[in-house]
């Protein structure tokens, strides 16, 4: 499969960084920093921690960029570092917080797909908000591996191959783990009914 224009652009930037061009690394950081913070936030559950983890992710990427071998796309390689950082942090801290909203119960801009509840009837909005809260609590209570795979697939919309590369597992394992994660989440949501 031919490389995408983005992958080719990233590969050229990585080569420049490997040759000592820190401006190229700054461009990669600017390009991916929001997505890295977002994925760290959704996995670890705390925005301030996610911002620190994103910095650690880019620092680790810079330290290891000399060993990057272009086997995976740069963003897949970078996301692997970010997910590992966030999971490691989550395992260490074990804080449970609502991670997919901005503190007042509202989804961050662009996090909800398509619909805005502004046009819905008040009872429908209330029901949707209650379901959202149950979903968030259920997601927060999942095992780390299940949480990560749901974030990568259902929130970040990555394909199975990208997830397999990020988590360093087979595509078949991605599919079976995702199925088990969704079933576990469904059970957790049912338990709160």
Secondary structure, DSSP 4 states (H G I P E B T S, - for coil): -PPPHHHHHHHHHHHHHHTT-HHHHHHHHHHHHHHHHHHHHHHHS-HHHHHHHHHHHHHHHHHHGGG--SSS-HHHHHHHHHHHHHHHHHHHH------SB-SSSPBPTTTS-S--GGGS-HHHHHHHHHHHHHHHHHHHHS-HHHHHHHIIIIIS---HHHHHHHHTS-HHHHHHHHHHHHHHHHHHHHHT-
